[in-house]
């Protein structure tokens, strides 16, 4: 049996779409654990109106964040396979069937099966696109360059959580990337080259939280420094991103320190040299130029 975990917070307008895309799966042997992270809208009432014996509803009495909500779901899960859905995304009907079939045929050292997805916003994009090299197997070093997996597109053996633990509840962004980095040091990944999820961009997406991204990037760098530091260009990119994010939220002193370290690490990189110069012109000038030039692509 598969345990599907769906954390939600104030997504009353979107959650029906997400829930029914799970209930309408062609693969039927699953439980759906909805963890309501103390919603203040009518999310609970909407869920209560859905009549399906496979649904288990759990509510946090205080808001703890997506990582804690997912951990609550993992603790309640009874399945040997764990899948995750976001409350604003949609699965295609064959998503679970295809992933269960693939992971069941894999040796036990394959801990995660994931797929591509359609990203729906101002433009419709298939991710990973054809120009991205598909990465599978032991992918820790590749994942250090950015997360290309994601929770709604993955199905994970319970043994992965038994081995590396759950989500880091101190992170309010990129907690999925941080988890996959830990899993990838022990287990192989398998990729299904087709989109099985529709991912909708929303205004209140956690990916818009710059402070949370700055904290998460710094945490990931510190906890993987021994490997990242072996690649000067990769290390400089981390330092630059952390500096840029801190500058964006007004922490200019810390931001400039990281930008300077990025320049020291790769002194011939024009982008880092310009960024340091811009940092002395103030936050508004720095942010406007960085945004205009699209100097950095934040991994989501």
N, C-alpha and C positions, 0 to 999 in steps of 0.2 A: 504493500500500500504506500501511496505517496501522501505526504503531509504538505499542504499548500499553506503558506503563511502570508497573510496580507495585513500589514500595519496601516493604520489610517489615522488622520487627524484633520478634522474639519473639511472633509471632502464629500459632503452630502450631494453636491451637484454631479460628481463624477463616479461615485462608488458603485452605483448600479451597473454601469457599463463594465467596470472591472470585475465585479462579482459574477455577473452572468456570463462573462467570457470564460470564467473558470467552470461554472456549473454546466455549461454547454459543451465541455470538452468531450471528444469521442472516447477518450479513456475515462472510465468511470470509477475506478478503484482508488479513491482519494478522500481525504478529509480536508476541509477548509477551515483554517483557524484565523479568524479576524480579530486583530488586536487593536482596539480603539484606544489611542493614546490621549484620553481625556478630552475628546471633542466637545466643543461648546455649541455646535450647531445641531441639526437634527439627524446626524449620522446614525445614531443608535436606533432611532425610530424607523429609519429606512431599512436598516438591516433586519430589524424585528419583523418587518413585513414580508421578508423573503422566507418562504417555507421550504426548507430543504434539510433533511436529517443529517447531511454531511457537514453542516455549518456548526462550528463552535465559536461563540462570541465571548471575548475576554476584554474587560475594560480596565485601564489604568485610572486610578483616582487622582493622579497628578500627571502632568505632561513630562515624559522622560526622554523623548526623542526616538527617532526611527530605530537606532541601534538597540536600545532597550526593548522596544516593542517587538523587534524580530527575535531577540533573545527570549522574551516571554513566550513567543510562539514556538521556538525550538524546544523549550522545556516542556511544553504541553504536547508536543508532536509525538505521534505513535508510529509514524512511518519510517521505513529504512531509507527512503529517499525524501529529500526536502527540496521543495520548490518555493520560490518567492514571487509575489506579485506586488506591484505598486498600485495604490488606490486610484490612480489616474491613467493607468495603462490598460491595454486590451490584448488578450491572447487570441491567436487564430485557433479554430476548433481542434486541429490536430497537434497542437503544441506538445502536450503531455505525452500523447501516444508515440510520437516520433522520438522524443527524448528518452522515454522509458525503454523503448525498443533498442536504442543505441547503447545506453549505459548498461543495460542488461547483458549485452553481447561483449562488453569490455571487461578486461581483467580488473581485479579489485584495486589495483594501483591507479586506475583512472577514477579520480574522485569527482570531477566536474564535467558535465556536458553542457555546452552553451551554443547559442545560435546567433545569427544576425537579426536585425530588427529594422523596421521602418521608423524613422524619427520624423514626427509630424509637427510642424510649426509653421513658420512663414514659407518654408520649402519642405518638400517631401524628399527625404534622403534615406537610402539603404545603407545601413552601417553593420558590419564593416563593408565599405565599398570595394569595388573590384580592384582598385589600385592599392589596397592595403594587403600586405602579405598576411595570410591567415596563419595564426600562431596556435600550435597545440603541442602536446607532450609536456615536458618539464619547462615551464614558461616563466620561471621566476625572473630571469634576467630581462626578458622582453617586457614583463609587467612593470618593471621599474621605470620604463619609459612612459607609462601611463596606462590607465585601466581601459581595456577593450572587451571586458566580459560583461559585467552588470548583473544585478539580481533578477529582474523579471525574465531574462533570457536563459537562466541557468537552472540546472537540476543537480543536486549535490548529495553525495552519499553521507549518511549520518556519521560514518567513521571519520570524516573530515573534521567535524565539530568535536568529536571525542578526542581527536589528536591535537588540534590547535586551539580549541576553545571557541567561543562565540564572537559576536561583534564587540568592538571596543566602544563602550558606552560613554566614554569621555569625548568622542568625536561626534560632531554634529554635521559633518560633511565627509565625503570620500571614505566612509566606514566600509563600504563594499570593496573598494580598491585595497584598503589595508587588510581586510579579511582574506581576499584572494591572494595577496602577497604571501601571507602566512601559509595558506593551503598549498600554494605552488611550490613551497620548499619540501613538501612531503608527497604530493600527489600529481599525477598527470592530468591534463585537460584535453578534452575532445571537442572539436568544432563541427557543427552542422551548418553547411554553407547555404542557408536560406533564411529569410526573415520569418520568425514565428511569433513576433510581438509587434504591436503598434504602440510606440512610445510617444505620448503627447506632451509637448512643452506647455507648461502652465506658468502663470505670473508668480505664484507663490512657491515655485520649486526651490528645494534646498540648494540646488546648484547656483542660485543667485546670491547666496549668503557668503559674502566675501570674507568676513571675519572667520567663519567656520572653515573656509577653504585654507586660509592662511595658517590656522592652527593645525589642520590636518596635514598640510604639506610639510610643515616643520616636524611634526611627529613622525611622518613616514621617512623623511630624510634622516632624522636622528636614529631611528630604529633599524635602518638599512644602510647606515653610513659606511660600514666596512666594505660593502660591495659597490655602492654608488661612487665612493671616493676613488675607486680604481679606474673610473672613466671620467677624465677631467671635463669633457664636454657635457656629460650627463650631470655631474656635480654642479657645474656652473649654471646649467638650466634650472636645477632645483633652487639654487641660491637666488637666481634672478626672479623666479616666480614668487618665492617667499617675500623678497624685497618689494616686488611690484604690488603684491596683494596688501602688504602692510602699508605701503604708501597710499594705496587707494582708500584705506579706511582711516587715514590721518596719523598713523604711527610712523611719522617721517624719519625719526632718528633710527629706529630699528630697520625700517625699510632701506634707508641709505646704507646702513652697515652691511646688509645682505647684498645690495647692488655692488658695493665696492668689493666684497669678497668674490662675487661672480666675475668681476673684471680682473681681479688678481688671478683667479683660477684660469681664465682664458683671456689674457691681456690683448690679444689681437682681434677679438670679436667686436665688430663695430657696434652691434646692438647694445652690448653691455657698457661700452664706453659712452655712447650717447645717453643711455639711461642714467648713468651716474651724473653727467652734466645736467640733465633735465631735473634731477632730484634737488639741485640747488636753486631752481627757479620756482619752487613751490608746488603744492599738491595739485592745484587746478591746471597749471601748465603741463605738469608731468602727466596727469591722467588724460588730458585732452590729446596730447601728442601720442601717447602710448596707444590710446584707443584708435586714433586716426590711422596710425601705422600698422595696427594689428600686430604688435610686437610679440604677443604671447598667446598661445592657444591653451586655455585652461582645460586640463583633462577632467572629464565628467564620468 
